[in-house]
Amino acid sequence: MSFIEYATPVATPKYSPQYFASLTFLRVQELDYPEIATSSIVKSWSFTDNIPWTALGTVIQPGELVPFLDDVLPISREMEAAFAAGSRAVRVRLSIEGHER
């Protein structure tokens, strides 16, 4: 399997072309999205060959705090090389309101 195939998520009904074609402005107002952090919450990260299979490790929940794009870019730049070296996931340590997760 190539890196592109591995890194491309499988489309789910919620994010299918049909879903977006039927989405209205009224429904968009009712959606519950994760919150994007405004400052750096990524304290460290490392690539691993341990693939998380639980929702906790693979699904971003509505209302969950996610890192700002600038914090994620260094990770994404190294993903293809890490994949070639055998890694299949990334473990990220976050600091949210003084608590590490």
FIZAKE-385245 format. One line per field, with one value per atom (N, C-alpha, C): residue in three letters; atom name; x, y, z. Coordinates in nm, 2 decimals, padded with zeros to 4 digits. Each point is the difference from the previous one (the first is absolute). Layout:
BEGIN
res <- (ala	...)
atom <- (CA	...)
x <- (X	...)
y <- (Y	...)
z <- (Z	...)
end
This chain:
BEGIN
res <- (met	met	met	ser	ser	ser	phe	phe	phe	ile	ile	ile	glu	glu	glu	tyr	tyr	tyr	ala	ala	ala	thr	thr	thr	pro	pro	pro	val	val	val	ala	ala	ala	thr	thr	thr	pro	pro	pro	lys	lys	lys	tyr	tyr	tyr	ser	ser	ser	pro	pro	pro	gln	gln	gln	tyr	tyr	tyr	phe	phe	phe	ala	ala	ala	ser	ser	ser	leu	leu	leu	thr	thr	thr	phe	phe	phe	leu	leu	leu	arg	arg	arg	val	val	val	gln	gln	gln	glu	glu	glu	leu	leu	leu	asp	asp	asp	tyr	tyr	tyr	pro	pro	pro	glu	glu	glu	ile	ile	ile	ala	ala	ala	thr	thr	thr	ser	ser	ser	ser	ser	ser	ile	ile	ile	val	val	val	lys	lys	lys	ser	ser	ser	trp	trp	trp	ser	ser	ser	phe	phe	phe	thr	thr	thr	asp	asp	asp	asn	asn	asn	ile	ile	ile	pro	pro	pro	trp	trp	trp	thr	thr	thr	ala	ala	ala	leu	leu	leu	gly	gly	gly	thr	thr	thr	val	val	val	ile	ile	ile	gln	gln	gln	pro	pro	pro	gly	gly	gly	glu	glu	glu	leu	leu	leu	val	val	val	pro	pro	pro	phe	phe	phe	leu	leu	leu	asp	asp	asp	asp	asp	asp	val	val	val	leu	leu	leu	pro	pro	pro	ile	ile	ile	ser	ser	ser	arg	arg	arg	glu	glu	glu	met	met	met	glu	glu	glu	ala	ala	ala	ala	ala	ala	phe	phe	phe	ala	ala	ala	ala	ala	ala	gly	gly	gly	ser	ser	ser	arg	arg	arg	ala	ala	ala	val	val	val	arg	arg	arg	val	val	val	arg	arg	arg	leu	leu	leu	ser	ser	ser	ile	ile	ile	glu	glu	glu	gly	gly	gly	his	his	his	glu	glu	glu	arg	arg	arg)
atom <- (N	CA	C	N	CA	C	N	CA	C	N	CA	C	N	CA	C	N	CA	C	N	CA	C	N	CA	C	N	CA	C	N	CA	C	N	CA	C	N	CA	C	N	CA	C	N	CA	C	N	CA	C	N	CA	C	N	CA	C	N	CA	C	N	CA	C	N	CA	C	N	CA	C	N	CA	C	N	CA	C	N	CA	C	N	CA	C	N	CA	C	N	CA	C	N	CA	C	N	CA	C	N	CA	C	N	CA	C	N	CA	C	N	CA	C	N	CA	C	N	CA	C	N	CA	C	N	CA	C	N	CA	C	N	CA	C	N	CA	C	N	CA	C	N	CA	C	N	CA	C	N	CA	C	N	CA	C	N	CA	C	N	CA	C	N	CA	C	N	CA	C	N	CA	C	N	CA	C	N	CA	C	N	CA	C	N	CA	C	N	CA	C	N	CA	C	N	CA	C	N	CA	C	N	CA	C	N	CA	C	N	CA	C	N	CA	C	N	CA	C	N	CA	C	N	CA	C	N	CA	C	N	CA	C	N	CA	C	N	CA	C	N	CA	C	N	CA	C	N	CA	C	N	CA	C	N	CA	C	N	CA	C	N	CA	C	N	CA	C	N	CA	C	N	CA	C	N	CA	C	N	CA	C	N	CA	C	N	CA	C	N	CA	C	N	CA	C	N	CA	C	N	CA	C	N	CA	C	N	CA	C	N	CA	C	N	CA	C	N	CA	C	N	CA	C	N	CA	C	N	CA	C	N	CA	C	N	CA	C	N	CA	C	N	CA	C	N	CA	C	N	CA	C)
x <- (00.08	-00.08	00.09	-00.04	00.08	-00.04	00.09	-00.03	-00.13	-00.02	-00.12	-00.13	00.01	-00.12	-00.02	00.11	-00.02	-00.05	00.05	-00.03	-00.14	-00.06	-00.13	-00.11	-00.08	-00.10	-00.11	-00.06	-00.12	-00.11	-00.07	-00.12	-00.11	-00.06	-00.11	-00.13	-00.11	-00.12	-00.02	00.06	-00.01	00.07	00.11	00.08	00.00	-00.10	-00.01	-00.05	00.02	-00.05	-00.15	-00.07	-00.15	-00.03	00.08	-00.02	00.02	00.11	00.03	-00.10	-00.05	-00.10	-00.13	-00.03	-00.13	00.01	00.12	00.03	-00.06	-00.07	-00.06	00.06	-00.01	00.05	-00.06	-00.13	-00.06	00.06	00.03	00.06	00.14	00.07	00.14	00.00	-00.09	-00.01	-00.02	-00.06	-00.03	00.11	00.10	00.11	00.09	00.05	00.09	00.14	00.09	00.14	00.09	00.12	00.10	00.05	00.06	00.05	00.15	00.04	00.14	00.08	00.11	00.08	00.05	00.01	00.05	00.15	00.06	00.14	00.06	00.12	00.07	-00.04	-00.05	-00.03	00.08	00.07	00.08	00.13	00.03	00.12	00.11	-00.04	00.09	-00.08	00.07	-00.06	00.11	-00.05	00.09	-00.08	00.07	-00.07	00.02	-00.10	00.00	-00.06	00.03	-00.06	-00.13	-00.03	-00.12	-00.12	-00.09	-00.12	-00.11	-00.05	-00.12	-00.12	-00.08	-00.12	-00.13	00.02	-00.12	-00.04	-00.13	-00.05	00.08	00.05	00.08	00.12	00.06	00.12	-00.01	-00.13	-00.01	-00.11	-00.09	-00.11	00.00	-00.01	-00.01	-00.15	-00.03	-00.13	-00.05	-00.13	-00.05	00.04	00.04	00.04	00.14	00.07	00.14	00.09	00.10	00.10	00.11	00.02	00.10	00.11	00.12	00.11	-00.02	00.06	00.00	00.08	-00.03	00.07	00.15	00.05	00.14	00.07	-00.07	00.05	00.01	-00.09	-00.01	00.09	00.03	00.09	00.13	00.08	00.12	-00.02	-00.10	-00.03	-00.04	-00.08	-00.04	00.11	00.10	00.11	00.09	00.00	00.08	-00.07	-00.13	-00.09	00.05	00.03	00.03	00.13	00.10	00.13	-00.02	-00.09	-00.02	-00.08	-00.09	-00.07	00.10	00.09	00.10	00.09	00.02	00.08	-00.08	-00.13	-00.08	-00.11	00.00	-00.09	-00.14	-00.11	-00.13	-00.09	00.05	-00.08	00.10	-00.06	00.08	-00.06	00.08	-00.04	00.03	-00.10	00.02	-00.03	00.08	-00.02	-00.05	-00.11	-00.06	00.00	00.01	-00.02	-00.12	-00.11	-00.12	-00.03	00.00	-00.03	00.10	00.12	00.10	00.00	-00.08	-00.01	00.05	00.10	00.05	-00.09	-00.02	-00.09	00.07)
y <- (-00.12	00.12	00.12	00.10	00.13	00.09	00.10	00.10	00.07	00.04	00.07	-00.08	-00.13	-00.08	-00.01	-00.02	-00.01	00.13	00.11	00.13	00.06	-00.06	00.04	-00.07	00.07	-00.07	-00.05	-00.11	-00.05	00.09	00.04	00.09	-00.07	00.07	-00.05	00.07	-00.05	00.06	00.15	00.03	00.14	00.09	-00.04	00.09	-00.04	-00.06	-00.04	00.12	-00.01	00.11	00.02	-00.11	00.02	00.08	-00.03	00.08	00.15	00.03	00.14	00.07	-00.08	00.05	00.03	-00.07	00.02	00.10	00.04	00.08	00.15	00.05	00.13	00.09	00.13	00.10	-00.02	-00.03	-00.03	-00.12	-00.11	-00.12	00.03	00.08	00.04	00.06	00.09	00.07	-00.10	-00.11	-00.10	-00.10	00.00	-00.10	00.04	-00.10	00.01	-00.04	00.10	-00.03	00.00	-00.06	00.01	00.14	00.04	00.13	00.00	00.10	00.01	00.09	-00.05	00.07	00.13	00.10	00.13	00.01	-00.08	00.01	-00.14	-00.01	-00.13	-00.09	-00.11	-00.10	-00.13	-00.01	-00.12	00.02	-00.09	00.01	-00.10	-00.11	-00.09	-00.10	-00.07	-00.10	-00.10	-00.12	-00.10	-00.10	-00.04	-00.10	-00.14	-00.09	-00.13	-00.10	-00.13	-00.10	-00.06	00.05	-00.04	00.07	-00.06	00.06	00.00	00.12	00.00	-00.05	-00.08	-00.05	00.04	00.07	00.04	00.14	00.04	00.13	00.11	-00.02	00.09	00.04	-00.09	00.02	00.04	-00.01	00.02	00.10	00.04	00.08	00.13	00.11	00.13	00.03	00.02	00.01	00.15	00.02	00.14	00.06	00.13	00.07	-00.03	-00.10	-00.03	00.11	00.03	00.10	-00.07	00.06	-00.05	00.10	-00.04	00.09	00.09	00.12	00.10	-00.05	00.04	-00.05	00.01	00.12	00.02	-00.11	-00.05	-00.11	-00.13	-00.02	-00.13	-00.01	00.11	00.00	-00.07	00.03	-00.08	-00.15	-00.05	-00.14	-00.05	00.07	-00.04	00.00	00.09	00.01	-00.13	-00.06	-00.12	-00.13	00.00	-00.12	-00.10	00.05	-00.10	-00.07	00.07	-00.06	-00.10	00.03	-00.09	-00.12	00.02	-00.12	-00.09	00.05	-00.08	-00.07	00.05	-00.06	-00.10	-00.02	-00.10	00.06	00.13	00.05	00.01	-00.02	00.01	00.09	00.07	00.09	00.10	00.10	00.10	00.01	00.01	00.02	00.14	00.08	00.14	00.03	00.07	00.05	00.14	00.03	00.13	00.06	00.13	00.06	00.10	-00.04	00.07	00.06	00.13	00.07	-00.06	-00.02	-00.05	-00.14	-00.08	-00.15	-00.06	-00.09	-00.08	-00.12	-00.02	-00.11	-00.08)
z <- (00.00	00.00	00.00	-00.08	-00.01	00.12	00.02	00.10	-00.03	-00.12	-00.04	00.03	-00.04	00.03	00.16	00.07	00.15	00.06	-00.05	00.06	-00.04	-00.10	-00.05	00.08	00.08	00.07	-00.09	00.05	-00.07	00.02	-00.11	00.01	00.08	00.09	00.07	-00.05	00.03	-00.05	00.05	00.12	00.05	-00.09	-00.06	-00.08	-00.15	-00.04	-00.14	-00.09	-00.13	-00.09	00.02	00.03	00.02	00.13	00.10	00.13	-00.03	-00.06	-00.03	-00.09	-00.10	-00.10	00.07	00.11	00.07	00.12	00.03	00.12	-00.03	00.10	-00.02	00.11	-00.02	00.09	00.14	00.00	00.13	00.07	-00.07	00.06	00.05	-00.08	00.04	00.14	00.02	00.13	00.12	-00.03	00.10	00.03	-00.09	00.02	00.12	00.06	00.11	-00.04	-00.02	-00.04	00.11	-00.01	00.10	00.00	00.12	00.02	-00.04	-00.08	-00.04	00.10	00.05	00.10	-00.06	00.07	-00.05	00.03	00.08	00.03	00.00	00.01	-00.01	00.12	-00.03	00.11	-00.02	-00.12	-00.02	00.07	00.09	00.08	-00.06	-00.05	-00.06	-00.09	-00.09	-00.08	-00.05	-00.03	-00.05	-00.09	-00.10	-00.09	00.06	-00.03	00.06	-00.10	00.02	-00.08	00.07	00.12	00.07	-00.05	-00.06	-00.06	00.10	00.04	00.09	-00.07	00.06	-00.06	00.07	00.11	00.08	-00.05	00.03	-00.04	00.07	00.12	00.07	-00.07	-00.07	-00.07	-00.15	-00.05	-00.15	-00.03	00.09	-00.04	00.08	-00.07	00.07	00.03	00.13	00.04	-00.01	-00.02	00.01	00.13	-00.01	00.12	00.05	-00.06	00.04	-00.05	00.08	-00.04	-00.09	-00.12	-00.09	-00.02	-00.03	-00.02	-00.12	00.01	-00.10	-00.12	-00.12	-00.12	00.01	00.05	00.01	00.08	00.10	00.09	-00.07	-00.10	-00.07	-00.12	-00.06	-00.12	00.01	00.11	00.01	00.00	00.06	00.01	-00.15	-00.06	-00.14	-00.10	00.02	-00.09	00.01	00.11	00.03	-00.02	-00.02	-00.01	-00.10	-00.12	-00.11	00.03	00.05	00.03	00.12	00.10	00.11	-00.05	-00.09	-00.06	-00.07	-00.08	-00.07	00.10	00.12	00.10	00.09	-00.03	00.07	00.09	00.03	00.09	-00.07	00.09	-00.05	00.08	00.10	00.08	00.06	00.06	00.08	00.14	00.10	00.14	00.03	00.04	00.03	00.15	00.06	00.14	-00.01	00.06	00.00	00.14	00.01	00.13	-00.01	00.07	-00.01	00.14	00.01	00.13	00.11	-00.03	00.09	00.03	-00.07	00.02	-00.12	00.01	-00.11	-00.03	-00.13	-00.04	-00.11)
end
